[in-house]
Amino acid sequence: MQISLVQSILIGIVYYLSFTGTPWLTALGSTMLHCPIISGLIVGCILGKPREGAILGAAIQLPFIAFISAGGAQAMDPGIAGTLGTALAIASNVDGATAIAIATPISMLGTILWVIHMTVDVAFVTKCDEAADEGNMRKLCFWHIVPPSIVTFFLCVIPVAAGCYLGSSVVSNIIGALQGRPIVVLQVIGGLLPAVGIAMNLRALNRPGTILWFVLGFVVSTYLGIGTLPLAIIAGIGAFFIATAEDKMEERPQLAVASHGSTDPDVASDNPDDDFE
């Protein structure tokens, strides 16, 4: 499948809108587009294959399921993996495991773009400081939004559009040349990467009283045949009642302390000796 120039530019715009720091979707949350499971579906719609985009985007999401950008540092970029990776996977007509193997190295490109973005924006921060010293809020807002957005637009759209337009045939040829054992190795690697993402997510759950609920949900889903959606609804209801019960248990000691420490004569003491005195 050949990706047209217009489709390539649209996919690049999707990546731009998902890029951290762009102001256009801040209210809706640009981080939603940053997830391959969302951006993959949009890319699939642009290419006329929404079903394949949703499936491949969900597969690419797994290695990034516990992704977090701490302190502005990121080793991989799930946004470019979900857009360019999904587009190349659809154009090459590969399965989910191979799509993961294609998208994961592409995510490293996002790190380079992020470093360039942060480096260039230093000049605009200086202009913002000058505008703040002058007390010119209009000028401050301009330097804070407009020039960084323009730089980010070209920085995001050009590499992704070029990769979609020029890279689809190249990737297809590479996939064709790797048929046989090499492609099997890539599929095995792609199958292991989701386990890494899930393991990272499990580390966040490894707290007393939390991991047992995860194990319980896994056992119920596996051995009782309950689907993920009804199990999630049941878990949400159970979490609501447990949280309500915990709140009530925390309120009881506070009420007891308040009643013992009260100076109001209308509040009766629990100690009969205090009443006698």
C-alpha positions in Angstrom: 0.0 0.0 0.0 1.3 3.4 -1.0 0.6 6.3 1.4 -0.2 9.5 -0.5 1.4 12.9 0.2 -1.8 14.3 1.7 -2.3 11.3 4.0 1.4 11.6 5.1 0.9 15.3 6.0 -2.3 14.5 7.9 -0.5 11.7 9.9 2.3 14.2 10.6 -0.3 16.7 11.9 -1.8 14.0 14.2 1.7 13.5 15.7 2.1 17.3 16.1 -1.2 17.5 18.0 0.0 14.7 20.3 3.4 16.3 20.9 3.9 17.4 24.5 3.6 21.2 24.9 1.3 22.0 22.0 -1.5 24.3 23.2 -4.3 23.3 20.9 -5.7 20.2 22.6 -4.6 21.1 26.2 -8.2 21.2 27.4 -9.0 17.8 25.9 -5.6 16.3 26.8 -3.0 15.9 24.1 -1.8 12.9 26.1 -4.7 11.0 24.7 -3.4 11.3 21.2 0.1 10.5 22.6 -1.2 6.9 23.2 -0.7 4.6 20.2 -4.1 2.9 20.8 -5.7 6.3 20.1 -3.4 7.7 17.4 -3.3 4.3 15.7 -7.0 4.4 15.2 -6.9 7.9 13.8 -4.0 6.9 11.4 -6.1 3.9 10.3 -9.0 6.2 9.5 -6.8 8.5 7.5 -5.5 5.5 5.5 -9.0 4.1 5.1 -8.3 1.1 7.4 -9.6 2.0 10.8 -9.9 -1.7 11.9 -6.2 -2.4 11.1 -5.2 0.9 12.7 -7.0 0.1 16.0 -5.6 -3.4 16.1 -2.0 -2.4 15.3 -2.2 0.7 17.6 -3.4 -1.5 20.5 -0.5 -3.8 19.9 2.0 -0.9 19.8 0.5 0.5 23.0 1.6 -2.6 25.0 5.3 -1.7 25.3 4.4 1.8 26.3 1.6 0.9 28.7 3.5 2.1 31.7 5.2 5.0 29.9 5.9 8.2 31.9 7.9 11.3 31.1 9.5 12.2 34.4 11.1 15.7 34.7 10.9 16.3 30.9 13.2 13.3 30.2 11.9 10.5 28.0 13.8 7.6 26.5 11.1 6.7 23.9 8.2 8.6 22.3 4.9 6.6 22.1 3.4 9.4 20.0 5.6 8.8 17.0 5.5 5.1 17.4 1.7 5.2 17.3 1.5 7.4 14.2 4.5 6.6 12.0 4.8 3.1 13.3 1.1 2.3 12.7 1.2 3.9 9.2 4.2 1.9 8.1 2.8 -1.3 9.6 -0.5 -0.8 7.7 1.3 0.0 4.5 3.5 -3.1 4.9 0.6 -5.3 5.8 2.3 -6.9 8.9 0.9 -8.4 12.1 0.9 -6.9 15.6 4.2 -8.5 16.7 6.0 -7.2 13.7 4.4 -3.8 14.1 5.8 -3.6 17.6 9.3 -4.5 16.3 9.0 -1.7 13.7 7.5 0.9 15.9 9.9 0.5 18.9 13.0 1.7 17.1 11.0 4.5 15.5 10.1 5.7 19.0 13.8 6.5 19.6 13.4 9.2 16.8 11.0 11.0 19.0 13.7 11.4 21.7 15.8 13.3 19.2 12.9 15.5 18.2 12.2 16.2 21.8 15.8 17.2 22.5 15.8 19.6 19.5 12.4 21.0 20.6 13.6 21.7 24.1 16.9 23.2 22.9 15.4 25.6 20.3 12.7 26.7 22.8 15.4 28.1 25.1 15.6 31.2 22.9 11.8 31.8 23.3 12.1 31.5 27.1 14.6 34.3 27.0 12.1 36.5 25.1 9.4 35.6 27.6 11.6 36.7 30.4 12.2 40.0 28.6 8.5 40.5 28.1 7.8 39.7 31.8 10.4 42.3 32.9 8.6 44.9 30.7 5.2 43.8 32.1 3.9 43.2 28.5 1.6 40.2 28.9 0.5 40.3 25.3 4.1 40.0 24.1 4.7 37.3 26.8 1.8 35.2 25.5 3.0 35.6 21.9 6.5 34.3 22.6 5.1 31.6 24.9 2.7 30.1 22.3 3.2 31.2 18.7 6.9 30.7 17.8 7.3 27.4 19.8 4.1 26.1 18.1 5.5 26.9 14.6 8.8 25.3 15.3 7.1 22.2 16.8 4.8 22.0 13.8 7.6 21.7 11.3 9.7 19.6 13.6 6.9 17.0 13.9 5.1 17.1 10.6 8.2 17.0 8.3 9.9 13.9 9.6 6.7 11.9 10.1 5.3 12.9 6.7 8.6 12.1 5.0 8.7 8.8 6.8 5.2 7.9 5.7 5.5 9.0 2.1 9.1 7.7 1.4 9.4 5.0 4.0 6.4 2.7 3.2 7.9 1.2 0.1 11.3 0.9 1.8 9.8 -0.9 4.8 7.8 -3.2 2.5 11.0 -4.1 0.7 12.8 -4.7 4.0 9.9 -6.9 5.3 10.0 -8.9 2.0 13.8 -9.4 2.3 13.4 -10.6 6.0 10.9 -13.3 5.2 11.8 -16.5 7.0 13.8 -16.8 10.1 14.7 -13.1 10.5 11.0 -12.1 10.5 10.3 -14.8 13.1 13.0 -13.3 15.3 11.4 -9.9 15.0 8.0 -11.4 15.9 9.5 -13.0 19.0 11.1 -9.8 20.0 7.8 -8.0 19.4 6.1 -10.5 21.5 8.5 -10.0 24.4 8.3 -6.2 24.5 4.7 -6.1 25.7 5.7 -8.2 28.7 8.2 -5.5 29.6 5.5 -2.8 29.5 3.2 -5.0 31.6 5.9 -5.8 34.1 6.6 -2.0 34.5 2.9 -1.5 35.2 2.9 -4.3 37.7 5.7 -2.7 39.6 3.4 0.3 40.2 0.8 -2.2 41.6 3.2 -3.9 43.8 1.9 -2.4 47.1 0.4 -4.1 50.1 -3.3 -4.8 49.5 -3.1 -3.9 45.7 -1.4 -6.7 43.9 -3.8 -9.3 45.4 -6.7 -7.6 43.8 -4.9 -7.7 40.4 -4.2 -11.5 40.9 -7.9 -12.0 41.9 -9.1 -10.2 38.7 -6.7 -12.3 36.6 -7.9 -15.6 38.1 -11.6 -14.6 37.8 -11.2 -13.5 34.2 -9.2 -16.6 33.2 -11.0 -19.4 35.0 -14.5 -18.1 35.1 -14.6 -16.8 31.6 -15.8 -13.3 32.5 -15.0 -10.7 29.9 -12.8 -7.7 30.6 -15.5 -5.1 30.4 -18.0 -6.7 32.9 -15.0 -7.5 35.2 -13.9 -3.9 35.1 -17.5 -2.8 36.0 -17.6 -5.2 38.9 -14.2 -4.1 40.1 -15.3 -0.4 39.9 -18.3 -1.1 42.0 -16.2 -3.1 44.5 -13.6 -0.3 44.7 -16.4 2.2 45.4 -17.7 0.2 48.4 -14.2 -0.5 49.7 -13.2 3.2 49.5 -16.4 4.2 51.2 -15.8 1.7 54.1 -12.2 2.9 54.5 -13.3 6.6 54.7 -15.8 5.7 57.4 -13.2 3.8 59.4 -10.9 6.8 59.2 -13.7 9.1 60.4 -14.4 7.1 63.6 -11.1 7.8 65.4 -11.3 11.5 64.4 -14.8 11.7 65.9 -13.7 10.0 69.0 -10.8 12.4 69.5 -13.0 15.4 68.8 -15.6 14.2 71.4 -12.9 13.6 74.1 -11.1 16.8 73.4 -14.2 19.0 73.2 -14.7 21.9 75.7 -18.4 22.2 75.0 -20.3 21.3 78.2 -23.2 19.9 76.1 -20.9 17.1 74.8 -21.0 14.2 77.2 -17.8 12.5 78.2 -17.4 8.7 77.8 -15.7 8.5 81.1 -18.1 8.4 84.1 -15.4 9.7 86.5 -15.2 12.9 84.4 -18.9 13.4 84.9 -18.6 12.9 88.7 -15.8 15.4 89.0 
